Amino acid sequence: NISMMLRHCCNHPWLIKEVEEGALQALEAESAEPEPRTHRERADPVYWYHRLTAFREASAGRYVDRLIRSSGKIVLLDKLLPKLKAEGHRVLIFSQFTKVLDLLEDFIEARGWGYERIDGNIAGTARQQAIDRFSDVSSESFLF
């Protein structure tokens, strides 16, 4: 359905399966884990662990960067949300697509913000608990 594909594209191009697969394959190609090359890397597991950890963090950063840059809406959120958080606001985000919520969840977690999420898969009691947690004045949740 062309109108649904256009809606997906307007939200985030990764909602179109082929686009997401292509983007993730390109990212995987860039993010192939290195092999130990030097004697120190082969002989010192702690050094190698730290090197691999740094590489994986950089790869995660590239994923988040692409996730953001691929969507004008997320670019705007990335500029707007830190200002709102700094001013003490809390934000509700609505979407008709759970896949959009999945992508936003990756973005929000990468930024280290507290959040609550409800969608059609959440049972009534869990839904109310999430609402109550977010509504609590002492809550660390910034986004819902």
C-alpha positions as MATLAB code, in Angstrom:
seq = 'NISMMLRHCCNHPWLIKEVEEGALQALEAESAEPEPRTHRERADPVYWYHRLTAFREASAGRYVDRLIRSSGKIVLLDKLLPKLKAEGHRVLIFSQFTKVLDLLEDFIEARGWGYERIDGNIAGTARQQAIDRFSDVSSESFLF';
ca = [
       0.000    0.000    0.000;
       1.682    3.173   -1.214;
      -0.017    5.518    1.252;
       1.137    3.381    4.188;
       4.692    3.319    2.828;
       4.607    7.108    2.557;
       3.381    7.361    6.151;
       6.188    5.069    7.241;
       8.740    7.067    5.297;
       7.527   10.310    6.869;
       7.949    8.846   10.347;
      11.268    7.101    9.775;
      12.587    5.466    6.603;
      13.676    2.409    8.608;
       9.997    1.529    8.917;
      10.309    0.315    5.338;
      11.846   -3.131    5.703;
      14.205   -2.925    2.731;
      15.552    0.466    3.809;
      16.131   -0.691    7.373;
      17.843   -3.880    6.207;
      20.124   -1.911    3.891;
      21.031    0.575    6.606;
      21.729   -2.140    9.156;
      23.788   -4.184    6.681;
      25.914   -1.132    5.905;
      26.360   -0.521    9.607;
      27.326   -4.155   10.205;
      29.910   -3.967    7.430;
      31.461   -0.930    9.120;
      31.237   -2.515   12.540;
      32.937   -5.866   12.021;
      34.821   -6.521   15.237;
      38.579   -6.285   14.897;
      40.883   -9.226   15.410;
      43.850   -8.941   17.767;
      46.803   -7.783   15.679;
      49.651   -7.055   18.039;
      51.367   -9.270   20.568;
      49.959   -7.099   23.364;
      46.405   -7.529   22.076;
      46.815  -11.302   21.880;
      48.623  -11.654   25.206;
      46.713   -9.197   27.401;
      43.007  -10.129   27.732;
      42.225   -7.042   29.819;
      43.683   -4.733   27.174;
      41.807   -6.596   24.439;
      38.564   -6.483   26.453;
      38.851   -2.693   26.802;
      39.647   -2.321   23.108;
      36.629   -4.436   22.116;
      34.395   -2.577   24.559;
      35.464    0.762   23.086;
      34.844   -0.575   19.576;
      31.358   -1.811   20.510;
      30.491    1.515   22.122;
      31.620    3.331   18.980;
      29.482    0.963   16.885;
      26.468    1.656   19.095;
      27.138    5.369   18.691;
      27.160    4.995   14.895;
      23.832    3.140   15.057;
      22.229    5.888   17.140;
      23.719    8.589   14.936;
      22.255    6.949   11.821;
      18.959    6.352   13.582;
      18.722   10.065   14.350;
      20.030   11.438   11.051;
      17.695    9.215    9.020;
      14.574   10.973   10.288;
      13.838   14.677   10.406;
      11.382   14.018   13.214;
      14.028   12.381   15.385;
      16.535   15.111   14.505;
      13.996   17.605   15.828;
      13.379   15.515   18.959;
      17.129   15.315   19.519;
      17.297   19.107   19.526;
      14.086   19.785   21.412;
      14.026   17.152   24.156;
      17.257   18.159   25.946;
      15.925   21.721   26.242;
      12.593   20.523   27.595;
      14.322   18.227   30.078;
      16.605   21.044   31.240;
      13.526   23.181   31.888;
      11.940   20.419   33.984;
       9.253   19.430   31.492;
       8.001   15.907   30.969;
       6.934   14.761   27.526;
       4.264   12.474   26.079;
       4.973   10.977   22.658;
       2.232    9.262   20.686;
       2.589    7.013   17.664;
       0.285    4.752   15.708;
       3.164    2.406   14.939;
       4.899    0.217   17.514;
       7.961    0.084   15.257;
       8.275    3.869   15.654;
       8.138    3.352   19.407;
      10.870    0.702   19.081;
      13.127    3.151   17.225;
      12.336    5.927   19.695;
      13.141    3.554   22.540;
      16.623    2.963   21.078;
      17.093    6.732   20.777;
      15.819    7.449   24.304;
      17.959    4.733   25.877;
      21.029    6.015   24.038;
      20.404    9.454   25.517;
      20.005    7.951   28.978;
      16.572    9.375   29.650;
      14.045    7.651   31.876;
      10.823    6.669   30.155;
       7.670    4.613   30.342;
       6.132    2.929   27.332;
       2.707    1.560   26.682;
       1.398    0.113   23.463;
      -1.238   -2.378   22.406;
       0.777   -5.280   23.807;
       0.674   -3.987   27.387;
      -1.957   -5.508   29.681;
      -4.345   -3.247   31.576;
      -2.694   -3.558   34.989;
       0.810   -3.018   33.588;
      -0.528   -0.050   31.628;
      -1.933    1.552   34.764;
       1.289    0.868   36.663;
       3.293    2.637   33.937;
       0.913    5.601   34.076;
       1.181    5.717   37.869;
       4.999    5.560   37.757;
       5.153    8.377   35.218;
       2.624   10.459   37.152;
       4.549   10.121   40.413;
       6.149   13.478   41.247;
       9.402   11.764   42.248;
       9.581    9.779   38.996;
      12.795    9.865   36.977;
      10.759    9.246   33.831;
      11.075   12.137   31.419;
       9.181   10.597   28.510;
       6.017    8.580   28.151;
];
